[in-house]
Structures are given as structure tokens and as C-alpha cells.
Amino acid sequence: CGVGIPGELCTSGFGLAAGYLNQPELTADKFIKDSNINQLMYRSGDIVRLLPDGNIDYLYRKDKQVKIRGFRIELSEVEHALERIQGINKAVVIVQNHDQDQYIVAYYEAMHTLSHNKIKSQLRMTLPEYMIPVNFMHIEQIPITINGKLDKKALPIMDYVDTDAYVAPSTDTEHLLCQIFADILHVNQVGIHDNFFELGGHSLKATLVVNRIEASTGKRLQIGDLLQKPTVFELAQAIAKVQEQNYEVIPEAIVKDDYVLSSAQKRMYLLWKSNHKDTVYNIPFLWRLSSELNVAQLRQAVQHLIARHEILRTQYIVVDDEVRQRIVADVVADFEEVNTHFTDEQEIMRQFVAPFNLETPSQIRVRYIRSPLHAYLFIDTHHIINDGMSNIQLMNDLNALYQHKLLLPLKLQYKDYSEWMSHRDMTKHRQYWLSQFKDEVPILSLPTDYVRPNIKTTNGAMMSFTMNQQTRQLLQKYVEKHQITDFMFFMSVVMTLLSRYARKDDVV
């Protein structure tokens, strides 16, 4: 096999055994003649690939590859995905038969039983639907033979149907919420007692839920409402108590040569102007692709995406000493098909992240990358055009455009919001923040063992650690008790640490 191409690892030579003792059938299957060297060769059953540096990368066992309903499934890949889920220590996936059909089920070791919907929602982040097990079982210990191999016969038989309790919605509001949860969390079925955060929700997705609820019902909830009432049943009761409100409709802006910037755009432009070469406000994403994409089709989809969203073809100019934004009618997509010799994904990211020029009408670049091992889709944008939530919308649109799906025209563009905001009365908000900072704004002064530069460089390093299971469980109990997200907890920890180092209670 060539570099990067998977194949079975075979060995031969003087140290090769003669076969399996008293197992002629297994010997005939595993010990075959290599016609190239006219010697016996042992088939290991290990699927590997040769790396460019000469090392061999182990992928999976050959007997871990099955074909179900026309799909080839690597059981070890499913097991690895399960073991990456928080709380699961070890997992094994096997094939079972039901009604002349085959299906995969998963057994896992953990401190306690996990929600099946939560497991499925986590798996769907990395696996296609056909690789998701139909059922899961929590066991104290995965049985092994005296040889250290999986003892399949000792595994308990599992039902074909997932037995997690499911209660269907009964009211219009419950039906609506179940659909919203399912859409945002990418799960097939949501019951009224399913927990939003156990299904994979977090604060960013909670914002999407609150916005969808308001758009559908006219009732505005806070993120805290979802934290306190995370099930469909509880949230439906909370919605019933909220009065429908009348909100000001954002109008379309009058067509002009250029438009005012939003406060967020002004901030991003000022930061960019202070350091043109900085990439700290880039938002890069790298997706490893399971199969090749049609490059011409992808290029066309990116071009249509830019045509659809004016913010992707906006340049920032100075008019009469004021920074303005100008929409450019036709912009050719910054799209390239490239090759790289790197195999490390962090190195690939670093290779293609580059500064943006905000004075040109292109703040998005797309690369279709081929490495020795995989194909990747790389998308980089500047923070002046999007954030975490809008990035989800952009990716959904790109996916739909690649598949030639029909998208409804956008009712509003970002310039409409900027113009609307510029005419709103912000007096109360301004007075509030001026009162908050009526005294001198505290400067965070940390003790360091070196002289910090006069100009911020954004250089830094990343430190990581693995939290043990006991600490993680204590943390989970704490956030559930106080009805906060993991992000809120860790942000509080960081701010507390900074406060201790700086010896100040007020940290900005």
C-alpha cells in the first residue's frame, strides 16, 4: 500500500511461527503464501497505514469492520467516540441480530448510568447516523477472557428497542418545544422530560432556543429560565406564565453608498487598525472529511453564500473621518484547492490562518485541503463579520447550498441592524455604564517573572489537564445544584484566580 492508504499488516521472515497448534482452519486462514518472496506470511488482522515519516499508524482490527444495511461500519471507531464522552471509561460495541436484521449495540463502563439521548447526541457530533448504536447498556465491568480479549458470550443480551423512558408531548407548546430542542440539538426524538443540557445543550444553544421560542410565540424568556427549567415540561409551564410582548420590528435600511457601523464593528475595526498583522480575532474552523467533496460544487456553494450574505462582501472605509461599511455587489470567493505535507491538524490550521484586510470586501476564506492522510475543509472568517451563533447559520447555509437546496431570501441583512441601532435612544444604557465606571477603571496587574511589553502582542501558550472522574462528578453536582452552565463555573474560577493574584475584588 502507498503512504496513507489503509491495509492489513502482514509479517514474514525467519521468526515466523509454523501455525496455530491443533487449529488447521485458523492456520490456513492466517498463514498464507506470499508469492513475491515465496514464503509464508502471517495476516495479523490489524488495519494500519504507512505515515510519511516511515512509522506505521494502527487504525483498527479487521474483525471490527462490519457491513450493516449497505454501510461499512468500523466498530472500533464507534467505541473510540463513546470513550470520548465525559463519564464513560471504557466501551465495547458489538453486532446483534433481530428479526433477520443486524444492528449494533454498545456496552459501557461508567460510575453511573448515562442518559441514552445524551450519549446519542454526543455521538452525532462525530459519527453519521448509521453508526449510532440502537441501544446502550451500563455495566460494571466489560468481561474479558483469560487471554485479555473481549468475552462476547458473557455480555448480557440487549433489547433492540431503547428502553429509556419517553413521554410524548401533549400540548401545542410541548410539541413546539420538542421540535425546537430536536432541531437545535440534532436529535431525532425529544420527550417532555428530557433535559436540554443532558441532550448536549450549552449556553450558546440555549440562546438559539430562547430566540426560536420568541419567534414562534412572541414570548421572551431569559437564558436563566432554561437553566432553571431545562425540560420541555417545565419550560412549557414557564412559557404559559409569560405575557406576549410587542417588539419593535427592524426595518430595511434605505439604500445608500455606505452605512454606519454597529458598536461591535467599531470595536473590531479599531482593534484591527492597531495591529494589521494580528490574527487573534480570526475564527478558523477545520473539518476532517470522511469522503471527498465535489470541489467545483463546493466553490459554487461558497460563491452563492457570499452572494446571499452582504456581510461577507463588506469593506470598511473612512468617509469624512468616520469609519463606514460599504456593500460590494460582486465579489469573487477567496477559495482555493490546496495540498499540504502536514499531517498534524494543528499544523494545518497554523499553515492557513492569516491576517485579514478589512478595507477589502472579503472577510472569509475557504480552502479545500488534501493532506497525506485526509481531506479537510478549512474556513476562516474575521470576528467583525460573525460570531459563534451567526457562524452556525453560515455553515448551515453552506451545507444547504452545496446540496442545491432552496433557501428562502433573507428578510434582513446586518447593515439593517446597524442602521436601526444607530437611531435607537441609548441614553439610559449610556448613563448606566458611565455610573458603573465613574471611578477610575481598575487595571489588572498580575505579578510576573518578566517585563510585560508596552504593546499587547496576544502571544501566549495553552495549558491543559485532565480532570479525574471524582472531581468531574462533584463539579457536575455543583452546576446542577446552582443551575449554571459549565462555562459559567469555569469563568468564575478563572476570575477568582485572577482576583487572588491581583489582590483585588474588582476585576475587569
C-alpha positions as CSV (number, residue, x, y, z in Angstrom):
1,C,0.0,0.0,0.0
2,G,1.1,3.6,-0.6
3,V,1.6,6.2,2.0
4,G,-1.7,6.9,3.9
5,I,-3.6,4.0,2.3
6,P,-5.1,1.6,4.9
7,G,-4.2,-2.1,4.6
8,E,-3.7,-5.2,6.6
9,L,-0.4,-5.6,8.4
10,C,1.3,-8.8,7.4
11,T,4.7,-10.3,8.6
12,S,7.1,-12.8,7.4
13,G,10.7,-14.0,8.0
14,F,12.7,-16.5,9.9
15,G,11.0,-15.9,13.2
16,L,7.5,-16.7,11.9
17,A,5.6,-19.5,13.6
18,A,4.5,-22.6,11.7
19,G,0.9,-22.0,12.5
20,Y,-1.7,-22.4,15.3
21,L,-1.4,-25.6,17.4
22,N,-4.2,-28.1,16.5
23,Q,-6.2,-25.4,14.6
24,P,-5.7,-26.2,10.9
25,E,-8.6,-24.0,9.7
26,L,-7.3,-20.9,11.6
27,T,-3.8,-21.7,10.4
28,A,-4.9,-21.9,6.8
29,D,-6.7,-18.6,7.1
30,K,-4.0,-16.6,8.8
31,F,-0.8,-18.2,7.4
32,I,-0.7,-17.7,3.6
33,K,1.9,-17.9,1.0
34,D,3.5,-14.6,-0.2
35,S,4.1,-15.1,-4.0
36,N,6.5,-12.2,-4.1
37,I,9.1,-13.8,-1.8
38,N,7.8,-17.4,-1.9
39,Q,7.5,-17.5,1.9
40,L,4.7,-17.9,4.4
41,M,3.2,-14.7,5.6
42,Y,1.1,-14.1,8.7
43,R,-2.0,-11.9,8.4
44,S,-2.3,-10.0,11.7
45,G,-5.8,-8.7,11.2
46,D,-4.6,-5.2,12.1
47,I,-5.5,-2.5,9.7
48,V,-2.7,0.1,9.5
49,R,-1.4,2.8,7.2
50,L,2.1,4.0,6.4
51,L,2.9,7.5,7.5
52,P,5.2,9.8,5.5
53,D,7.9,9.6,8.2
54,G,8.1,5.8,7.9
55,N,6.1,5.0,11.0
56,I,3.1,2.7,10.9
57,D,-0.2,4.1,12.3
58,Y,-2.6,1.5,13.8
59,L,-6.2,2.1,12.8
60,Y,-8.4,-0.8,13.9
61,R,-8.9,-4.6,13.9
62,K,-10.1,-6.1,10.7
63,D,-12.7,-8.1,12.6
64,K,-14.0,-4.8,13.9
65,Q,-15.3,-3.9,10.5
66,V,-18.9,-4.9,9.7
67,K,-21.4,-4.1,6.9
68,I,-25.0,-3.4,8.0
69,R,-27.7,-2.3,5.6
70,G,-25.1,-1.5,3.0
71,F,-23.0,0.7,5.3
72,R,-19.5,-0.3,6.2
73,I,-19.0,0.4,9.9
74,E,-15.8,0.4,12.0
75,L,-16.9,-0.8,15.4
76,S,-13.7,0.5,16.9
77,E,-14.4,4.0,15.7
78,V,-17.8,3.9,17.5
79,E,-16.0,2.6,20.6
80,H,-13.5,5.5,20.5
81,A,-16.3,8.0,20.0
82,L,-18.1,6.6,23.1
83,E,-14.9,6.7,25.2
84,R,-14.5,10.4,24.4
85,I,-17.9,11.1,26.1
86,Q,-17.5,12.5,29.6
87,G,-18.2,9.9,32.2
88,I,-17.6,6.8,30.0
89,N,-14.4,5.0,31.0
90,K,-14.5,2.1,28.5
91,A,-16.8,0.9,25.8
92,V,-17.4,-2.0,23.5
93,V,-19.7,-2.2,20.5
94,I,-21.0,-5.5,19.0
95,V,-23.4,-6.6,16.4
96,Q,-26.6,-8.4,17.4
97,N,-29.4,-10.0,15.3
98,H,-33.1,-9.1,15.5
99,D,-35.9,-10.3,13.2
100,Q,-33.5,-11.3,10.4
101,D,-31.8,-7.9,10.7
102,Q,-28.5,-6.8,12.2
103,Y,-27.9,-3.8,14.5
104,I,-25.2,-2.5,16.7
105,V,-25.4,-2.1,20.5
106,A,-23.0,-0.6,23.0
107,Y,-21.9,-1.5,26.5
108,Y,-20.0,1.0,28.6
109,E,-18.3,1.2,31.9
110,A,-19.1,4.3,34.0
111,M,-19.7,5.4,37.6
112,H,-23.4,5.7,36.9
113,T,-25.9,5.2,34.1
114,L,-26.0,8.0,31.5
115,S,-29.0,9.3,29.6
116,H,-29.2,7.4,26.2
117,N,-30.3,10.6,24.5
118,K,-27.3,12.4,25.9
119,I,-25.0,9.6,24.6
120,K,-26.6,9.7,21.1
121,S,-26.4,13.5,20.9
122,Q,-22.7,13.4,21.7
123,L,-22.1,10.6,19.2
124,R,-23.9,12.6,16.5
125,M,-21.2,15.3,16.7
126,T,-18.6,12.9,15.2
127,L,-20.5,10.0,13.7
128,P,-23.0,9.6,10.9
129,E,-26.5,8.4,11.9
130,Y,-26.0,4.8,10.6
131,M,-23.1,4.4,13.1
132,I,-25.1,5.3,16.1
133,P,-25.9,2.2,18.3
134,V,-29.7,1.5,18.6
135,N,-29.3,0.8,22.4
136,F,-26.8,1.1,25.2
137,M,-26.2,-0.7,28.5
138,H,-24.3,0.4,31.5
139,I,-22.3,-2.5,33.1
140,E,-19.9,-2.5,36.0
141,Q,-17.1,-4.2,34.0
142,I,-16.6,-5.3,30.5
143,P,-16.0,-9.1,30.6
144,I,-12.7,-10.4,29.2
145,T,-11.3,-13.9,28.6
146,I,-8.1,-15.2,30.3
147,N,-6.2,-14.1,27.2
148,G,-7.4,-10.5,27.8
149,K,-9.8,-10.4,24.9
150,L,-13.5,-9.5,24.9
151,D,-15.7,-12.3,26.2
152,K,-18.8,-11.7,24.0
153,K,-20.6,-14.7,25.4
154,A,-20.6,-13.1,28.9
155,L,-22.2,-9.8,27.7
156,P,-25.9,-9.6,28.6
157,I,-28.4,-9.7,25.7
158,M,-29.7,-6.2,25.0
159,D,-33.2,-5.2,23.7
160,Y,-33.5,-4.0,20.2
161,V,-35.6,-1.0,21.3
162,D,-34.1,1.7,23.5
163,T,-35.9,1.4,26.8
164,D,-35.2,5.0,28.1
165,A,-38.4,6.4,29.3
166,Y,-40.1,8.6,26.6
167,V,-43.1,10.7,27.2
168,A,-44.6,12.3,24.1
169,P,-45.7,15.9,24.0
170,S,-49.5,16.5,24.6
171,T,-49.9,20.3,24.2
172,D,-49.2,22.7,21.3
173,T,-46.4,24.3,23.4
174,E,-44.8,21.0,24.3
175,H,-44.9,19.9,20.6
176,L,-43.2,23.2,19.6
177,L,-40.5,22.9,22.3
178,C,-39.8,19.3,21.4
179,Q,-39.3,20.3,17.8
180,I,-37.1,23.3,18.8
181,F,-34.9,21.0,21.0
182,A,-34.7,18.4,18.3
183,D,-33.7,20.9,15.6
184,I,-31.0,22.7,17.7
185,L,-29.6,19.6,19.3
186,H,-29.8,17.4,16.2
187,V,-31.6,14.6,17.9
188,N,-34.4,12.6,16.3
189,Q,-36.8,12.4,19.3
190,V,-37.3,14.5,22.4
191,G,-39.7,13.7,25.2
192,I,-41.2,16.2,27.6
193,H,-39.0,15.0,30.5
194,D,-35.7,15.1,28.5
195,N,-33.2,17.5,29.9
196,F,-31.9,20.1,27.4
197,F,-28.3,20.1,28.8
198,E,-28.2,16.3,29.1
199,L,-29.0,16.1,25.4
200,G,-25.9,18.2,24.6
201,G,-27.2,21.7,25.1
202,H,-25.0,24.6,26.3
203,S,-25.3,28.3,26.8
204,L,-24.9,29.2,23.1
205,K,-27.5,26.7,22.0
206,A,-29.7,27.9,24.9
207,T,-29.6,31.3,23.2
208,L,-30.8,29.8,20.0
209,V,-33.7,28.1,21.9
210,V,-34.8,31.3,23.5
211,N,-34.7,33.1,20.2
212,R,-36.7,30.4,18.5
213,I,-39.3,30.4,21.2
214,E,-39.7,34.2,20.9
215,A,-40.0,34.0,17.1
216,S,-42.7,31.3,17.4
217,T,-44.7,32.5,20.4
218,G,-43.9,36.2,20.8
219,K,-42.9,35.5,24.4
220,R,-39.4,36.4,25.6
221,L,-37.6,34.1,28.0
222,Q,-34.2,34.6,29.6
223,I,-31.3,32.1,29.4
224,G,-31.8,31.6,33.2
225,D,-35.3,30.3,32.6
226,L,-33.9,27.4,30.6
227,L,-31.2,26.8,33.2
228,Q,-33.8,26.6,35.9
229,K,-36.4,24.6,33.8
230,P,-34.3,22.5,31.4
231,T,-37.1,20.0,30.4
232,V,-39.8,20.6,27.9
233,F,-42.5,20.0,30.5
234,E,-41.1,22.6,32.9
235,L,-40.3,25.1,30.1
236,A,-43.8,24.9,28.7
237,Q,-45.3,25.8,32.1
238,A,-42.9,28.8,32.3
239,I,-44.0,30.0,28.9
240,A,-47.7,29.8,29.9
241,K,-47.0,32.4,32.6
242,V,-45.2,34.9,30.3
243,Q,-47.1,37.7,28.7
244,E,-46.8,38.1,24.9
245,Q,-44.9,41.3,24.2
246,N,-44.9,43.6,21.2
247,Y,-41.4,44.2,19.9
248,E,-40.1,46.8,17.6
249,V,-39.6,45.5,14.1
250,I,-36.2,46.2,12.5
251,P,-36.9,47.9,9.1
252,E,-34.8,47.5,6.0
253,A,-32.2,50.3,5.7
254,I,-32.6,52.9,3.0
255,V,-30.2,52.1,0.1
256,K,-27.1,54.2,0.3
257,D,-23.5,54.1,-0.8
258,D,-22.3,53.2,2.7
259,Y,-23.7,52.6,6.2
260,V,-23.0,53.2,9.8
261,L,-21.1,50.6,11.8
262,S,-22.5,48.8,14.8
263,S,-20.7,49.2,18.1
264,A,-19.3,45.7,17.8
265,Q,-17.9,46.5,14.3
266,K,-16.4,49.8,15.5
267,R,-14.6,47.9,18.3
268,M,-13.3,45.2,15.9
269,Y,-12.2,47.8,13.3
270,L,-10.3,49.7,16.0
271,L,-8.5,46.6,17.2
272,W,-7.6,45.6,13.7
273,K,-6.3,49.1,12.9
274,S,-4.0,49.0,15.9
275,N,-2.4,45.8,14.5
276,H,-3.0,44.7,10.9
277,K,-1.0,41.5,11.3
278,D,-2.9,40.2,14.3
279,T,-4.9,37.0,13.8
280,V,-6.3,36.9,17.4
281,Y,-9.8,37.8,16.0
282,N,-9.8,35.2,13.3
283,I,-12.4,32.5,13.7
284,P,-10.9,29.4,11.9
285,F,-12.5,26.0,11.6
286,L,-11.0,22.8,10.2
287,W,-13.2,19.8,9.4
288,R,-11.8,16.4,8.6
289,L,-13.8,15.0,5.8
290,S,-14.9,11.3,5.7
291,S,-15.1,11.4,1.9
292,E,-14.0,13.6,-1.0
293,L,-16.2,16.6,-1.9
294,N,-17.0,17.9,-5.3
295,V,-14.6,20.8,-5.5
296,A,-16.4,22.7,-8.3
297,Q,-19.7,22.2,-6.4
298,L,-18.1,23.5,-3.2
299,R,-16.7,26.5,-4.9
300,Q,-20.1,27.4,-6.4
301,A,-21.7,26.9,-2.9
302,V,-19.2,29.4,-1.3
303,Q,-19.9,31.9,-4.1
304,H,-23.6,31.6,-3.5
305,L,-23.1,32.0,0.2
306,I,-21.2,35.3,-0.4
307,A,-24.0,36.5,-2.7
308,R,-26.6,35.6,-0.1
309,H,-25.0,37.4,2.9
310,E,-24.0,41.0,2.3
311,I,-21.7,41.0,5.4
312,L,-19.4,38.5,3.6
313,R,-18.8,41.2,0.8
314,T,-18.5,44.2,3.0
315,Q,-15.5,46.5,3.1
316,Y,-14.7,49.1,5.8
317,I,-13.8,52.6,4.6
318,V,-13.3,56.1,6.1
319,V,-15.7,58.8,4.9
320,D,-15.4,62.3,6.4
321,D,-13.3,61.0,9.3
322,E,-15.9,58.3,10.1
323,V,-15.5,54.6,9.5
324,R,-18.3,53.3,7.4
325,Q,-19.2,49.9,5.8
326,R,-19.8,49.5,2.1
327,I,-21.6,46.6,0.4
328,V,-19.8,45.4,-2.7
329,A,-22.1,43.9,-5.4
330,D,-19.9,41.3,-6.9
331,V,-17.0,39.6,-5.0
332,V,-15.1,36.5,-6.2
333,A,-14.9,34.0,-3.4
334,D,-11.5,33.5,-1.8
335,F,-11.5,29.8,-2.4
336,E,-8.5,27.5,-3.2
337,E,-7.9,23.8,-3.6
338,V,-4.5,23.1,-1.9
339,N,-2.2,20.4,-0.8
340,T,-0.2,20.2,2.4
341,H,2.5,17.8,3.6
342,F,1.5,18.3,7.2
343,T,-0.5,15.5,8.9
344,D,-0.9,17.2,12.3
345,E,-4.2,19.1,12.3
346,Q,-2.9,22.0,14.5
347,E,0.0,22.5,12.0
348,I,-2.5,22.5,9.1
349,M,-4.6,25.2,10.9
350,R,-1.5,27.3,11.5
351,Q,-0.4,27.0,7.9
352,F,-3.6,28.6,6.6
353,V,-4.6,31.1,9.2
354,A,-3.6,34.6,8.0
355,P,-4.5,38.2,8.8
356,F,-7.5,39.8,7.0
357,N,-7.5,43.2,5.4
358,L,-10.8,44.8,6.5
359,E,-10.5,47.5,3.8
360,T,-11.1,44.8,1.1
361,P,-14.5,43.3,0.6
362,S,-13.7,39.7,1.6
363,Q,-13.5,38.6,5.2
364,I,-13.9,34.9,4.6
365,R,-11.5,32.4,3.0
366,V,-12.2,28.8,2.2
367,R,-9.6,26.1,1.5
368,Y,-10.2,22.5,0.3
369,I,-7.1,20.8,1.7
370,R,-5.6,17.5,0.9
371,S,-3.0,16.0,3.3
372,P,-1.2,12.6,3.0
373,L,-3.9,11.2,5.3
374,H,-7.2,13.1,4.9
375,A,-9.1,15.7,3.1
376,Y,-10.1,18.8,5.1
377,L,-12.4,21.8,4.7
378,F,-10.9,24.9,6.2
379,I,-13.0,28.1,6.7
380,D,-11.6,31.3,8.3
381,T,-13.5,34.5,9.0
382,H,-12.8,37.7,10.8
383,H,-14.8,38.3,14.0
384,I,-16.1,41.6,12.5
385,I,-18.5,39.7,10.3
386,N,-19.7,36.9,12.6
387,D,-19.7,35.2,16.0
388,G,-20.5,31.8,17.4
389,M,-24.2,32.0,16.7
390,S,-24.1,33.5,13.2
391,N,-21.3,31.1,12.3
392,I,-23.8,28.2,12.8
393,Q,-26.2,29.9,10.4
394,L,-23.4,30.4,7.8
395,M,-22.4,26.7,8.0
396,N,-26.0,25.6,7.7
397,D,-26.5,27.7,4.7
398,L,-23.2,26.5,3.1
399,N,-24.3,22.9,3.6
400,A,-27.7,23.5,2.1
401,L,-26.2,25.4,-0.9
402,Y,-23.7,22.6,-1.5
403,Q,-26.7,20.1,-1.7
404,H,-28.5,22.5,-4.1
405,K,-31.3,23.1,-1.5
406,L,-33.6,26.0,-2.0
407,L,-33.2,28.7,0.7
408,L,-35.7,31.4,1.4
409,P,-34.5,35.0,0.7
410,L,-33.2,36.8,3.8
411,K,-35.5,39.4,5.2
412,L,-32.8,41.5,6.8
413,Q,-29.0,42.0,6.4
414,Y,-26.5,43.1,9.0
415,K,-26.5,46.7,7.7
416,D,-30.2,46.9,8.5
417,Y,-29.4,46.1,12.1
418,S,-26.6,48.6,12.3
419,E,-28.7,51.4,10.9
420,W,-31.6,50.6,13.2
421,M,-29.3,50.5,16.3
422,S,-27.8,53.9,15.4
423,H,-31.2,55.5,15.7
424,R,-32.2,54.0,19.0
425,D,-32.2,56.0,22.2
426,M,-29.3,54.6,24.2
427,T,-29.3,57.3,26.9
428,K,-30.3,55.0,29.7
429,H,-27.7,52.4,28.8
430,R,-25.0,55.0,28.4
431,Q,-25.9,56.5,31.8
432,Y,-25.8,53.1,33.4
433,W,-22.3,52.3,32.2
434,L,-21.0,55.7,33.0
435,S,-22.2,55.3,36.5
436,Q,-20.5,51.8,36.7
437,F,-17.2,53.3,35.7
438,K,-17.5,56.7,37.3
439,D,-14.3,56.0,39.2
440,E,-11.1,55.0,37.5
441,V,-11.3,51.7,35.7
442,P,-9.2,49.2,37.6
443,I,-6.2,47.8,35.7
444,L,-5.5,44.1,36.2
445,S,-1.9,44.0,37.4
446,L,-0.6,40.4,37.6
447,P,2.8,39.6,39.2
448,T,5.1,38.2,36.5
449,D,8.7,37.0,36.4
450,Y,9.4,39.0,33.3
451,V,8.7,42.6,32.0
452,R,5.5,42.7,30.0
453,P,5.6,44.6,26.7
454,N,4.2,48.1,26.3
455,I,2.1,46.9,23.4
456,K,-0.1,43.8,23.7
457,T,1.2,41.0,21.5
458,T,-1.5,38.4,22.1
459,N,1.3,35.8,22.3
460,G,0.7,33.1,24.8
461,A,0.6,29.4,25.5
462,M,-2.0,26.8,26.3
463,M,-2.0,24.6,29.3
464,S,-4.3,21.6,29.6
465,F,-5.1,18.9,32.2
466,T,-7.4,16.0,32.6
467,M,-9.9,16.2,35.4
468,N,-10.4,12.9,37.3
469,Q,-13.8,11.3,37.4
470,Q,-14.5,12.1,41.1
471,T,-13.7,15.8,40.6
472,R,-15.8,15.9,37.5
473,Q,-18.8,14.4,39.3
474,L,-18.5,16.9,42.1
475,L,-18.4,19.7,39.6
476,Q,-21.5,18.3,37.8
477,K,-23.4,18.2,41.1
478,Y,-22.4,21.8,41.8
479,V,-23.5,23.2,38.5
480,E,-26.8,21.3,38.6
481,K,-27.5,22.5,42.2
482,H,-26.8,26.1,41.4
483,Q,-28.4,25.9,37.9
484,I,-25.5,27.2,36.0
485,T,-23.5,26.0,32.9
486,D,-20.0,24.6,32.9
487,F,-18.8,27.8,31.2
488,M,-20.2,29.9,34.0
489,F,-18.5,27.8,36.6
490,F,-15.0,27.8,34.9
491,M,-15.2,31.5,34.1
492,S,-15.9,32.2,37.8
493,V,-12.9,30.0,38.7
494,V,-10.7,32.0,36.3
495,M,-11.9,35.4,37.6
496,T,-11.4,34.2,41.2
497,L,-7.9,33.1,40.4
498,L,-7.1,36.5,38.8
499,S,-8.6,38.3,41.8
500,R,-6.3,36.3,44.2
501,Y,-3.2,37.0,42.1
502,A,-4.0,40.7,41.6
503,R,-5.3,41.1,45.2
504,K,-8.3,43.0,44.0
505,D,-12.1,42.2,44.4
506,D,-13.0,44.2,41.3
507,V,-11.5,42.5,38.2
508,V,-12.1,43.9,34.7
